[in-house]
Amino acid sequence: MAGLPAGGSAQGLMYLDPGSGSILLQLALAALLGVAVIARAFWSKIKAFFARLAGRSGKEPGDGK
């Protein structure tokens, strides 16, 4: 009972720090950039995987690979 405000209202527990939005934005941007870097590093494997799903060999003639 000591944690509740005297009026019994829970509004005091719903405080959101002004810096929380900035931290959440940074977290979302870092996650997106992390996925982009990983996708870039494994792009040829990702492309070959989807090519196999589509029924192609994964290597185009004249692709140079």
C-alpha positions in Angstrom: 0.0 0.0 0.0 2.9 2.3 0.5 3.6 2.5 -3.2 0.1 3.9 -4.0 -0.6 7.6 -4.0 -2.8 8.8 -1.2 -5.8 9.3 -3.5 -5.7 5.8 -4.8 -5.1 6.9 -8.3 -2.5 5.2 -10.5 -1.8 8.2 -12.6 1.5 8.8 -10.9 2.8 5.5 -12.2 2.3 6.5 -15.9 5.1 9.0 -16.1 7.3 8.7 -19.3 10.7 10.3 -19.2 11.2 12.9 -22.0 14.4 11.1 -23.1 12.6 7.8 -23.6 11.3 8.7 -27.0 14.8 9.5 -28.2 16.1 6.1 -26.8 13.3 4.2 -28.6 14.0 6.0 -31.8 17.8 5.2 -31.6 16.9 1.6 -30.8 14.6 1.4 -33.9 17.2 3.0 -36.2 20.0 0.8 -34.9 17.9 -2.3 -35.5 17.1 -1.2 -39.1 20.7 -0.4 -39.8 21.8 -3.7 -38.3 19.4 -5.7 -40.6 20.6 -3.6 -43.6 24.3 -4.4 -42.8 23.6 -8.1 -42.4 21.5 -8.2 -45.6 24.3 -6.5 -47.5 26.9 -9.0 -46.2 24.8 -12.0 -47.1 23.1 -10.6 -50.3 24.4 -13.3 -52.7 23.2 -16.1 -50.4 19.8 -14.4 -49.8 19.4 -13.9 -53.6 20.4 -17.6 -54.3 17.9 -18.8 -51.6 15.0 -17.0 -53.2 16.1 -18.0 -56.7 16.0 -21.7 -55.5 12.5 -21.1 -54.1 11.4 -19.7 -57.4 12.9 -22.7 -59.2 15.9 -21.0 -60.9 19.5 -22.0 -60.5 20.4 -18.8 -58.7 23.1 -17.8 -61.2 22.2 -15.9 -64.3 24.3 -16.4 -67.5 26.7 -13.5 -67.8 26.5 -12.8 -64.1 30.2 -13.3 -63.8 30.0 -15.5 -60.8 
